[in-house]
Amino acid sequence: MNRDLITLALQEFVLRDGKELNEVQQYLRMKYRIEADQLVLKRRLEKLLQTEKAVA
C-alpha cells in the first residue's frame, strides 16, 4: 500500500498507539485540512491489516 498521509496516520495512531478512527479523522482535519470520511478510514485500515497479514 502507498505510504500516503492517510496510511501513515492510520499506522501511527491506530496500529501503534491504539487510538480510534475519529482521532485519526480529527488529526487529518486539523493538521492537513483533509476531510476523510470514517468509512474511508475504516476500509483503508482493513486493507492495511490485510497486506500486513499477507507479508507476515
Secondary structure, 3 states (H helix, E strand, C coil): CCCCHHHHHHHHHHHHCCCCHHHHHHHHHHHHCCCCCHHHHHHHHHHHHHHHHHHC
